[in-house]
């Protein structure tokens, strides 16, 4: 079955093969990295909301499939997002503020796709209203793509774009393009890939830019890291330093002149 799935993705000399179905593509993306994709990942992320003067520092940890935690600096604000399976728990001031009862489509397509049984991914995609009977080929940033969820000329249906060579998702359009994610600058992470940056778009407007660094894989996470019943700062984030959001110090020469304020 795995060999058949791969064969359906390969072009045949002298022929113009039909695009494989969405389910076949999901199974092939899983088979390509089965047993190789890292199960635990951490990284630090610079998050810039367009229109805000100061970026944020996010500390992200994953335990795949299905678990992700984002702690937002600085220490003391008590902000975190914890995803467990099909629900995401939002914390503010150290208290649970809300629960979103739906799968996280980015986590599902960028990591769970390669680490859980294809049947689970297919079921989750159908629940998110991706039409897996529709697929096509396309290009994005000069590379060949497999597009699942939409036919030719369709830019509003829920759809995800995979790099045809690597079989990793590099673009996601969801909810009639009210949410679009574009991933780039992928780097090897163990036997898988982690994006170096993500752009989030809304109806053609860039609303957030994320840059990822200090990627680590294969660690053993502390007990309770993904426990959504209580807020606790994880040990791995240390002091939860606000690397990207801190106001830079006033240069000494400006301090001598009263802090550099205008006249």
Secondary structure, DSSP 8 states (H G I E B T S, - for coil): -HHHHHHHHS--TT-------HHHHHHHHHHHHTTTB-SEEEEEEEEEETT-SS-EEEEEEEETTTEEEEEESSTTS-EEEEEETTEEEEEETTEEEEEE-S--HHHIIIIIHHHS-HHHHHHHHHHTT--TT-EEEEEETTEEEEEES--TT--SS-EEEEETTT--EEEEEETTTTEEEEEE--EEEBTEEE-SEEEEEETTEEEEEEEEEEEEES----TTTT-TTS----GGGTTT--TTTS-----HHHHTTTTT---
